């Protein structure tokens, strides 16, 4: 996923990068981005609303850019 955001694999993922990753994954509009810890790892919690009006939460690993 980081390649889609244009980042090298070793880069720390910024708030804006996480928003781009989540938007591309869902095709939705980003509502909010906040820092959280999930399983002992720093993550970005990105809330997105899809074209169908569904609200989804995407977790983006701050170190790798991978989503959950």
C-alpha positions in Angstrom: 0.0 0.0 0.0 2.8 2.4 0.7 3.8 2.3 -3.0 0.4 3.7 -3.7 1.1 6.6 -1.4 4.5 7.2 -3.0 6.6 6.4 0.1 9.6 4.2 0.6 8.9 1.1 2.7 11.1 2.4 5.6 9.3 5.7 5.9 7.2 6.8 8.9 3.6 7.2 7.7 2.3 10.7 8.3 -1.3 11.6 9.0 -1.8 12.8 5.4 -0.2 9.6 4.0 -2.6 7.5 6.1 -5.6 9.4 4.8 -4.5 8.8 1.2 -4.0 5.1 1.9 -7.5 4.7 3.5 -9.1 6.8 0.8 -7.6 4.7 -2.0 -8.5 1.5 -0.2 -12.2 2.4 0.3 -12.9 4.9 -2.4 -14.5 7.1 0.2 -14.1 10.5 1.8 -11.9 10.9 4.9 -13.8 12.2 7.9 -11.0 12.1 10.5 -7.6 10.7 11.3 -6.3 10.1 14.8 -3.3 8.4 16.4 -4.1 5.2 18.4 -2.3 2.1 19.7 -3.5 -1.2 18.5 -1.8 -4.4 19.8 1.1 -2.4 21.1 1.7 -0.7 17.7 1.2 2.9 16.8 -1.5 3.2 14.2 -3.6 5.9 12.4 -7.3 5.4 12.8 -8.9 6.8 9.7 -12.7 7.2 9.6 -14.1 7.2 6.0 -17.6 7.6 4.5 -18.1 5.5 1.4 -20.1 6.5 -1.7 -23.0 4.4 -0.3 -23.0 6.4 3.0 -21.3 3.7 5.0 -18.8 4.8 7.7 -15.7 2.6 7.8 -12.7 2.7 10.0 -9.3 1.8 8.5 -6.3 1.3 10.7 -3.0 2.2 9.1 0.3 1.0 10.7 2.5 4.1 11.2 5.7 2.1 10.5 4.6 0.1 7.4 1.6 1.7 5.9 -0.3 -1.6 5.9 -4.0 -1.5 6.7 -6.2 -3.5 9.0 
